[in-house]
């Protein structure tokens, strides 16, 4: 199929399919949870696939060491955010993997 052979009806159906897949991916992300531990488990963050933090656990020993607490929290949030982004990329690649409207 070349670009000239693609009619508007086919385009509309293809776009509907993409929208349905995107909605399903969004729902899947909302239901996933990721947990990240830093500092040998002294900090634990649980985050959804949409990037919303559900829980933070902090070991009591860190409450007296503000500098270490800040460093470990930053590391945990960065690790959790990267985990969510990597998961989103994998889902998007999987969603688009079988769909190529310009393939003949």
Backbone as a chain_set.jsonl record, in Angstrom:
{"seq": "XXXXXXXXXXXXXXXXXXXXXXXXXXXXXXXXXXXXXXXXXXXXXXXXXXXXXXXXXXXXXXXXXXXXXXXXXXXXXXXXXXXXXXXXXXXXXXXXXXXXXXXX", "coords": {"N": [[0.856, -1.174, 0.0], [0.596, 2.155, -0.894], [0.938, 5.646, -0.059], [-1.0, 7.027, -1.548], [-2.996, 5.15, -1.891], [-4.305, 4.972, 0.503], [-7.323, 5.414, 2.039], [-9.745, 7.725, 3.468], [-11.568, 6.424, 5.16], [-10.205, 4.098, 5.933], [-8.11, 5.32, 7.266], [-9.473, 6.522, 9.39], [-10.404, 4.258, 10.789], [-7.949, 3.159, 11.502], [-6.953, 5.169, 13.183], [-8.848, 5.066, 15.237], [-8.253, 2.552, 16.27], [-5.673, 3.031, 17.236], [-6.256, 4.922, 19.217], [-7.817, 3.36, 20.952], [-5.917, 1.477, 21.759], [-4.109, 3.195, 23.045], [-5.666, 4.102, 25.182], [-6.062, 1.692, 26.552], [-3.404, 1.154, 27.232], [-2.933, 3.302, 28.957], [-4.729, 2.692, 31.036], [-3.569, 0.285, 31.868], [-1.105, 1.232, 32.812], [-1.933, 2.746, 34.987], [-2.696, 0.801, 36.76], [-0.396, -0.532, 37.444], [2.322, -0.981, 39.757], [5.419, 0.131, 41.047], [8.265, -0.538, 43.006], [10.952, 0.955, 44.68], [14.084, 0.732, 46.236], [16.518, 2.362, 48.195], [19.759, 3.058, 49.627], [20.408, 0.641, 50.903], [17.901, -0.308, 51.5], [16.907, 1.529, 53.26], [15.33, 3.592, 52.42], [12.249, 3.425, 50.843], [10.265, 3.634, 48.018], [7.079, 3.613, 46.597], [5.517, 3.644, 43.512], [3.14, 4.498, 40.983], [2.433, 3.283, 37.626], [1.803, 5.537, 36.253], [3.305, 7.436, 37.385], [2.641, 8.427, 39.876], [3.209, 8.862, 43.277], [2.691, 6.452, 45.716], [3.475, 5.581, 48.225], [5.898, 6.184, 50.771], [8.568, 4.966, 52.553], [10.614, 5.461, 55.32], [13.525, 4.734, 57.002], [13.882, 4.925, 60.502], [16.403, 5.639, 61.48], [17.431, 7.463, 59.695], [16.234, 9.849, 60.235], [17.648, 11.503, 61.85], [19.699, 12.344, 60.299], [19.785, 14.557, 58.135], [21.072, 15.313, 55.693], [21.88, 12.839, 54.498], [19.374, 11.683, 54.274], [18.105, 13.396, 52.417], [19.737, 12.988, 50.124], [19.343, 10.23, 49.654], [16.562, 10.174, 49.219], [16.339, 11.714, 46.876], [17.779, 10.058, 45.099], [16.137, 7.763, 45.161], [13.676, 8.745, 44.143], [14.529, 9.517, 41.564], [15.333, 7.018, 40.513], [12.862, 5.658, 40.585], [11.298, 7.231, 38.86], [12.691, 6.872, 36.465], [12.264, 4.134, 36.106], [9.487, 4.067, 35.65], [9.32, 5.602, 33.284], [10.836, 4.003, 31.521], [9.179, 1.767, 31.446], [6.898, 2.874, 30.249], [7.918, 3.474, 27.711], [8.502, 0.9, 26.767], [5.901, -0.191, 26.667], [4.737, 1.526, 24.754], [6.281, 0.974, 22.49], [5.588, -1.688, 22.126], [2.885, -1.394, 21.58], [2.915, -0.019, 19.153], [4.313, -1.723, 17.591], [3.119, -3.667, 15.802], [1.802, -2.085, 14.026], [1.894, -0.502, 11.087], [1.05, 1.812, 8.976], [1.983, 2.406, 6.477], [3.046, 0.27, 5.326], [3.303, -2.118, 2.758]], "CA": [[0.0, 0.0, 0.0], [1.329, 3.416, -0.824], [0.174, 6.725, 0.584], [-2.13, 7.359, -2.398], [-4.021, 4.119, -1.756], [-4.897, 5.048, 1.842], [-8.505, 6.27, 1.996], [-10.084, 8.33, 4.75], [-12.232, 5.424, 6.007], [-9.153, 3.26, 6.52], [-7.372, 6.17, 8.21], [-10.313, 6.678, 10.576], [-10.367, 2.991, 11.527], [-6.611, 3.018, 12.067], [-6.846, 6.11, 14.303], [-9.661, 4.521, 16.328], [-7.469, 1.464, 16.866], [-4.571, 3.633, 17.992], [-6.845, 5.536, 20.41], [-8.205, 2.276, 21.859], [-4.679, 0.931, 22.333], [-3.554, 4.192, 23.965], [-6.508, 4.076, 26.381], [-5.745, 0.452, 27.253], [-2.076, 1.33, 27.805], [-3.094, 4.235, 30.079], [-5.354, 1.927, 32.114], [-2.565, -0.663, 32.363], [-0.118, 1.981, 33.584], [-2.552, 3.181, 36.249], [-2.827, -0.345, 37.667], [0.927, -1.061, 37.797], [3.079, -0.328, 40.829], [6.843, -0.157, 41.091], [8.894, -0.195, 44.278], [12.383, 1.228, 44.58], [14.751, 0.861, 47.529], [17.871, 2.923, 48.164], [20.438, 3.062, 50.922], [20.295, -0.666, 51.532], [16.526, -0.503, 51.965], [16.538, 2.536, 54.254], [14.268, 4.37, 51.792], [11.482, 2.655, 49.872], [9.218, 4.426, 47.381], [6.179, 2.876, 45.711], [5.016, 4.598, 42.527], [2.308, 3.862, 39.959], [2.924, 3.391, 36.254], [1.544, 6.896, 35.776], [4.243, 8.33, 38.045], [2.098, 8.961, 41.124], [3.785, 8.205, 44.444], [1.686, 5.878, 46.622], [3.988, 5.352, 49.576], [7.319, 6.399, 51.061], [8.972, 4.439, 53.857], [11.93, 5.986, 55.707], [14.06, 4.116, 58.218], [13.978, 5.904, 61.587], [17.784, 6.085, 61.688], [17.722, 8.583, 58.796], [15.578, 11.069, 60.683], [18.662, 12.33, 62.516], [20.741, 12.676, 59.319], [19.055, 15.232, 57.069], [21.812, 15.279, 54.43], [21.755, 11.499, 53.934], [17.967, 11.501, 53.932], [17.853, 14.117, 51.171], [20.447, 12.31, 49.037], [18.677, 8.958, 49.375], [15.245, 10.461, 48.636], [16.567, 12.124, 45.483], [18.154, 8.854, 44.349], [14.971, 6.889, 45.056], [12.73, 9.354, 43.2], [15.096, 9.423, 40.224], [15.246, 5.614, 40.09], [11.454, 5.332, 40.368], [10.868, 7.942, 37.658], [13.302, 6.185, 35.318], [11.583, 2.856, 35.959], [8.182, 4.35, 35.045], [9.546, 6.034, 31.898], [11.252, 2.823, 30.751], [7.991, 0.944, 31.26], [6.05, 3.548, 29.261], [8.541, 3.299, 26.399], [8.307, -0.494, 26.365], [4.501, -0.343, 26.303], [4.49, 2.252, 23.507], [6.905, 0.217, 21.406], [4.757, -2.875, 21.93], [1.621, -0.966, 20.971], [3.145, 0.399, 17.759], [5.074, -2.766, 16.914], [2.43, -4.318, 14.702], [1.015, -1.136, 13.25], [2.617, 0.35, 10.161], [0.068, 2.126, 7.933], [2.625, 2.636, 5.181], [3.609, -1.003, 4.894], [2.479, -2.685, 1.677]], "C": [[0.898, 1.231, 0.0], [0.399, 4.497, -0.298], [-1.061, 7.103, -0.221], [-3.274, 6.376, -2.275], [-4.755, 4.18, -0.419], [-6.108, 5.972, 1.807], [-8.854, 6.746, 3.403], [-10.773, 7.35, 5.694], [-11.222, 4.536, 6.7], [-8.37, 4.046, 7.568], [-8.151, 6.317, 9.503], [-10.301, 5.422, 11.428], [-9.02, 2.796, 12.211], [-6.453, 3.934, 13.282], [-7.679, 5.648, 15.493], [-8.906, 3.412, 17.048], [-6.33, 1.991, 17.721], [-5.104, 4.245, 19.286], [-7.251, 4.468, 21.43], [-6.974, 1.684, 22.539], [-4.061, 1.891, 23.34], [-4.342, 4.211, 25.272], [-6.208, 2.835, 27.211], [-4.376, 0.568, 27.936], [-2.147, 2.242, 29.035], [-3.706, 3.518, 31.286], [-4.363, 0.936, 32.728], [-1.53, 0.042, 33.239], [-0.666, 2.379, 34.95], [-2.604, 2.034, 37.253], [-1.481, -0.928, 38.096], [1.532, -0.276, 38.948], [4.525, -0.791, 40.768], [7.364, 0.266, 42.451], [10.394, -0.072, 44.072], [12.928, 1.365, 45.989], [16.132, 1.462, 47.307], [18.461, 2.848, 49.563], [20.304, 1.742, 51.649], [18.916, -0.922, 52.113], [16.079, 0.512, 52.996], [15.428, 3.465, 53.752], [13.573, 3.451, 50.799], [10.359, 3.548, 49.353], [8.399, 3.492, 46.5], [5.478, 3.899, 44.826], [4.178, 3.841, 41.503], [2.968, 4.017, 38.589], [2.677, 4.752, 35.64], [2.452, 7.909, 36.464], [3.736, 8.954, 39.329], [2.645, 8.163, 42.297], [2.662, 7.752, 45.372], [2.176, 5.819, 48.057], [5.481, 5.668, 49.633], [7.573, 5.844, 52.457], [10.401, 4.904, 54.129], [12.341, 5.322, 57.012], [14.266, 5.208, 59.271], [15.394, 6.45, 61.781], [18.145, 7.272, 60.792], [17.133, 9.899, 59.277], [16.536, 12.018, 61.402], [19.74, 12.814, 61.55], [20.088, 13.267, 58.062], [19.764, 15.133, 55.724], [21.678, 13.918, 53.747], [20.324, 11.231, 53.479], [17.654, 12.178, 52.598], [18.493, 13.414, 49.981], [19.733, 11.016, 48.652], [17.283, 9.152, 48.78], [15.371, 10.863, 47.167], [16.889, 10.909, 44.623], [16.947, 7.944, 44.135], [13.955, 7.451, 44.065], [13.246, 9.268, 41.768], [15.015, 7.997, 39.682], [13.804, 5.234, 39.762], [10.938, 5.982, 39.083], [11.429, 7.273, 36.406], [12.611, 4.854, 35.061], [10.227, 3.049, 35.263], [8.357, 4.736, 33.575], [9.961, 4.867, 31.014], [10.056, 1.924, 30.466], [7.06, 1.553, 30.218], [6.611, 3.354, 27.852], [8.34, 1.879, 25.889], [6.863, -0.729, 25.924], [4.193, 0.338, 24.977], [5.087, 1.509, 22.325], [6.097, -1.038, 21.103], [3.457, -2.528, 21.226], [1.812, -0.649, 19.494], [3.806, -0.695, 16.927], [4.388, -3.369, 15.714], [1.684, -3.373, 13.794], [1.924, -0.269, 12.394], [1.696, 0.65, 8.99], [0.683, 2.283, 6.553], [3.262, 1.374, 4.639], [2.708, -1.581, 3.807], [2.177, -4.145, 1.887]], "O": [[1.835, 1.335, 0.791], [-0.797, 4.265, -0.118], [-2.08, 7.467, 0.366], [-4.421, 6.737, -2.534], [-5.752, 3.479, -0.244], [-5.964, 7.172, 1.576], [-8.329, 6.24, 4.394], [-10.583, 7.432, 6.907], [-11.344, 4.247, 7.89], [-8.013, 3.515, 8.619], [-7.576, 6.246, 10.589], [-10.201, 5.502, 12.653], [-8.95, 2.331, 13.348], [-5.885, 3.526, 14.295], [-7.264, 5.818, 16.639], [-8.915, 3.336, 18.276], [-6.054, 1.464, 18.798], [-4.481, 4.107, 20.338], [-7.053, 4.648, 22.631], [-6.983, 1.422, 23.742], [-3.545, 1.461, 24.372], [-3.756, 4.323, 26.349], [-6.111, 2.915, 28.435], [-4.207, 0.134, 29.076], [-1.49, 1.977, 30.041], [-3.262, 3.708, 32.419], [-4.318, 0.764, 33.946], [-1.126, -0.482, 34.277], [0.054, 2.352, 35.948], [-2.56, 2.264, 38.461], [-1.431, -1.739, 39.021], [1.293, 0.922, 39.101], [4.814, -1.951, 40.476], [6.961, 1.298, 42.989], [11.018, -0.881, 43.385], [12.326, 2.024, 46.837], [16.827, 1.115, 46.352], [17.757, 2.607, 50.545], [20.11, 1.712, 52.865], [18.769, -1.656, 53.09], [14.991, 0.383, 53.556], [14.685, 4.047, 54.542], [14.229, 2.776, 50.006], [9.605, 4.138, 50.127], [8.949, 2.683, 45.754], [4.921, 4.884, 45.31], [4.464, 2.685, 41.189], [3.924, 4.774, 38.42], [3.273, 5.091, 34.618], [2.386, 9.102, 36.169], [4.33, 9.91, 39.827], [2.558, 6.935, 42.315], [1.801, 8.54, 45.766], [1.397, 5.986, 48.995], [6.219, 5.449, 48.673], [6.89, 6.2, 53.417], [11.284, 4.762, 53.284], [11.603, 5.343, 57.997], [14.766, 6.289, 58.96], [15.565, 7.595, 62.198], [19.077, 8.013, 61.105], [17.501, 10.96, 58.772], [16.249, 13.207, 61.538], [20.602, 13.605, 61.933], [19.872, 12.573, 57.069], [19.113, 14.891, 54.708], [21.393, 13.851, 52.551], [20.096, 10.628, 52.431], [17.001, 11.581, 51.742], [17.857, 13.26, 48.939], [19.539, 10.737, 47.469], [16.867, 8.371, 47.924], [14.601, 10.406, 46.322], [16.331, 10.75, 43.538], [16.759, 7.413, 43.04], [13.428, 6.71, 43.235], [12.476, 8.976, 40.853], [14.666, 7.794, 38.519], [13.555, 4.557, 38.764], [10.222, 5.347, 38.308], [10.726, 7.125, 35.406], [12.396, 4.487, 33.906], [9.869, 2.269, 34.38], [7.621, 4.25, 32.716], [9.493, 4.75, 29.882], [9.933, 1.381, 29.368], [6.495, 0.833, 29.394], [5.859, 3.099, 26.911], [8.041, 1.677, 24.712], [6.626, -1.395, 24.916], [3.461, -0.216, 24.156], [4.462, 1.424, 21.268], [5.941, -1.409, 19.939], [2.983, -3.281, 20.375], [0.955, -0.979, 18.674], [3.854, -0.603, 15.7], [5.033, -3.567, 14.684], [0.995, -3.818, 12.876], [2.637, 0.594, 12.907], [1.568, -0.179, 8.09], [-0.039, 2.29, 5.555], [3.94, 1.403, 3.612], [1.484, -1.537, 3.927], [1.497, -4.759, 1.065]]}, "num_chains": 1, "name": "protein.A"}
